[in-house]
């Protein structure tokens, strides 16, 4: 009789546990510096996706470094902090592989799901990443270099504000190839990382370069704020130079509209934040995956032909 009773209790317990809902997704989204406006656009996508995650009972913690002074170790610390908080998933770019990859590998060994976005697609397999949402940085660079060359540039200066960052170095390599294939050449200007975000000092560095070499007739920056500096540099140098940039901002859009800026490469950070967050949570909650890998959100070229449409998205804080 006791045996039958024990069997009945065990069966009832099994049914109870089978019926209980699984834990909802608890994820961390790790991003760049708090001083970098680009990641406000990423956050807009993360915030919108968080509404869906919360509707399913989950939560999202958006984590950023203070600055870029100690970038690699700071990113590794954020990863370790997320792990210590008991997250089930981490969405993250890889910018500094030597610091981030070991930390992400350790997280993956603990069963934490890794979703990649924005940078570091080449490291996805090394960290057991589920997918990558972002632009192919080399291809984006090729598009920028080719665009400038096809529009009359002969010598493009590609400015890197954070030397050694995987995504930025790849962009300038692409710029050089895209320019070369269309009859132009490219030179890379690497400035100290402590100038990141410093428009005045960056403008001086770019001005010195274009005054030193009179053959430079185009500048491509790798961040929206840096294109503000390049515009100042060209005006101060009294040079008529084609200006292009990666990423958008209200100032970039207005300069494209006025004709002061030739073009911008838009990688659609809103989509990167939204897709990385929502798809990571959906994988944890429902076991879903996207068959397309990687999912490319760029490059998209913004110029005078489509600036009015893009301005609508900028006004809404999504581009």
Secondary structure, DSSP 8 states (H G I E B T S, - for coil): -HHHHHHHHHHHHHHHHHHS-----EEEEEES-TT-THHHHHHHHHHHHHHHHHHTT-EEEEEE-S-STTHHHHHHHHHHHHHHTT-SEEEE--S-HHHHHHHHHHHHHTT-EEEEESS-GGGTTTTTEEEEEEE-HHHHHHHHHHHHHHTT-SEEEEEESSTT-HHHHHHHHHHHHHHHTTT-EEEEEE--GGGTT-HHHHHHHHHHHHHH-TT--EEEESSHHHHHHHHHHHHHHT---EEEEES--HHHHHHHHHTSS-EEEE--HHHHHHHHHHHHHHHHHH----SSSSEEEE-EEESTTTHHHHHHHHHTT--
